[in-house]
Amino acid sequence: MSISATTSNARPSGVQGRSRFVLIAVAYVGLLLLAPIAGIVWTVIDGGSGVVRRTLAAPDVRHAFLLTGVITVMAVLVTAVFGVAVAMVLARDRFPGRRLMSAIVDLPLAVSPVIVGLMAVLLFGRGGWFEPFFTARGIQIIFALPSMLLVTVFICIPFVVREVVPVLEEVGTEEVEAARTLGASPTQTFFRVTLPTIRWGLLYGIALTAARSLGEIGAVLIVSGTIQGHTETATLYIFRALEERQEASGYFVALVLAAASIVLLTAIELFKRKRVRERSR
Amino acid sequence: MAILYLGLLVLLPLTAVIVKGYDQGLVSLRHALAAPGAVAAIRLTLITSAIAAIVNGVLGTLIAYVLVRFRFPGRSTLATVVDMPFAIPTLVTGVMLVALYGPNTPVGGFLARHGIDVVFAVPGIVLALLVVTLPLVIRTVEPVLMELDPAEEEAARVLGAGGWAAFRRVVLPALRPAIAAGALLTFARALGEFGAIVIVSGNITGKTLTAPYFIFQLTGNFRFEEAAAVSALLFGLSFVLVLVTERLVKNREARVSP
C-alpha cells in the first residue's frame, strides 16, 4: 500500500530517479553475470557439435564427471548428517563454549580453499603428522579420493549448519518435549518431529553444499595431484584443458558445470521460498 | 559427536598450519616474503579485495534497495540472477570471463585495440572478484531494508527532501552497519579467492600473482613452512573480519528484537 502511495505522490523527477536506479542495477548485473554467460554459450556454439561429441566421448572427461558426482554425493551425505547433529546441539543445548563452537562452524568460510588444501597436505602429505600412521597401514590419503573428500567436506561444513540452526531456534523445543513425554524414542522424535520442521532449511543447505562441491577447485587442485582418469575432477579437467590449449573442450565442460549449478540455483530459490513461507506461518 | 566432528575436521588442520608456519618464530614468514613477487602478491590481493569491497558495497546496496523498494517487471528474475555466483563454480566464472574478454574473442580483441587489457591483467582480477562476491552485500543489506519502514522515507520526501536526500538522510544511516558487514565479508572472501582468478590473471610473478596463488606455488614446491606462514597471516585477517561482521549483524538483531 505504501508503495503505491509513494508512486502516486512522486514527482516526475522521482520516477525518473527510480528508473535510473533500476537501470544501473540491471546494467551492473548484466555486465558482471549475463555478459560472461553469453560469452561462454556463444563460444561453445561457435565451436560446433563436433567438439561436444568428442569431449563427451573422451574417457578422461567421463571419469572427471563421475568423480565430481561421487565427491558431491559423499560430501552432501557427510555434511548433512553431521551438520544436523551440530545444528541440534547449537540450537538446543546451552553449554559453556557454545558461542565458540558457533564461531568454529563459520571458520571454513574465512579460509581460502588453497589453505584448506595446504592443511590436508600438512596432516597427511610427505612428512605430515598422520602420514606414518596411514602409510604403515597402506592407506593412501593424499593424491587419492579420501583427501579430496576431506577438503570438500571442510569447505562445506557451514552450509547445512547455518541454515538449520535458525529454524530449530525459532520452533523451540516444545514439540520435541511433547513427543518425548508421550513416549516417543529419540529416533522417533527426530524422524517424526525434528526432521519435518527443518526439511526446507536442510534441503537449502544441501543444495548450497552440492553447488560448492561441484565447483571446488583450489583445495582439490593441491591434494589430488590431478592424475588423469584417476583423481581428476570436472573442474580440474577444465583447468588442465585450458593449460593444454584444448580450450574448446574446457569451455564445453565449464558450460555443463554452469548449467548444473543453475539447476541447483533454481532448487535453492524454491527451497528458500518454501522455508520463508513456513517460517511466516 | 558434534564437538569431535568440528574439532577433528576444523581445529586440528588449522592448528597444523599455525604450528608449521610459526614453530620457528617468524623465520618461515621472512623466508616466504623474501621470495620474488611475494610482497607484490600480498599487496595486489589486498588492493583488489578492497576495490571489490568498495564497488560491491556501493552497487550491492543500490541493487538491494532496488530489489526491496521498487516493483518493476523482471524484479524476481533480477533477484535470482543476483544469487548466481553462489551456485556457479568460481573456476567456471573465470572461464566465462576469459571466453568473453580473452585476447582471441571479439570483445577482448576490441578492448585490446583500445589499449584495455582485461584478461591476464589487474582489471580481470577485479572483475572476477566483483562477480563472485556480488551477492554478499546484497544479501546482508536486504533483510535490514525490509524491516525499515518506507513511511520514514515518504515523510522525508513529503517534507521536501529529494529522492537522493531522503535516501542519504533516512535510509543510509540505518543501513550503515549492514553495508559495513557486507563489505567486510566481501573483502574477506576476496582475500582467499582462487578459482575465479587462477585462469583470468595468468599469475605473472610481480604483476598479476595473487596471495592465494603464491601459497599454491609454495605448496607445489614443497616449501610447506613458508606456505603455512603466509596462510596463517591471510587466514587470521579474514577470520577477524568474519568475526567483526558477525558482531555487526548481531548488534543489529539485538537492537531490532530486544
Interface residues (C-beta under 8 A of the other chain):
Chain A: S2 I3 A5 T6 N9 A10 S13 G14 G17 R18 S19 F21 V22 I24 A25 V26 Y28 V29 L32 L33 L34 A35 P36 I37 A38 G39 I40 W42 T43 F82 A85 V86 M88 V89 L90 M101 A103 I104 V105 D106 L107 P108 L109 A110 V111 S112 P113 V114 I115 V116 G117 L118 M119 A120 V121 L122 L123 G125 R126 G127 W129 L150 V153 F154 I157 L208 A211 L214 G215 E216 I217 G218 L221 I222 T235 I238 F239 L242 G250 Y251 A254 L257 A258 S261 I262 L264 L265 T266 I268 E269
Chain B: M1 A2 I3 Y5 L6 L9 V10 L11 L12 P13 L14 A16 V17 K20 L59 L62 I63 Y65 V66 L67 R69 F70 R71 F72 G74 L78 T80 V81 V82 D83 M84 P85 F86 A87 I88 P89 T90 L91 V92 T93 V95 M96 L97 V98 A99 L100 Y101 T105 V107 L127 L130 V131 L134 P150 A151 E153 E154 R157 V158 G162 G163 W164 A188 R189 L191 G192 E193 F194 G195 V198 I199 P212 Y213 I215 F216 T219 G220 F222 F224 A227 A228 S231 L234 F235 S238 F239 L241 V242 L243 E246
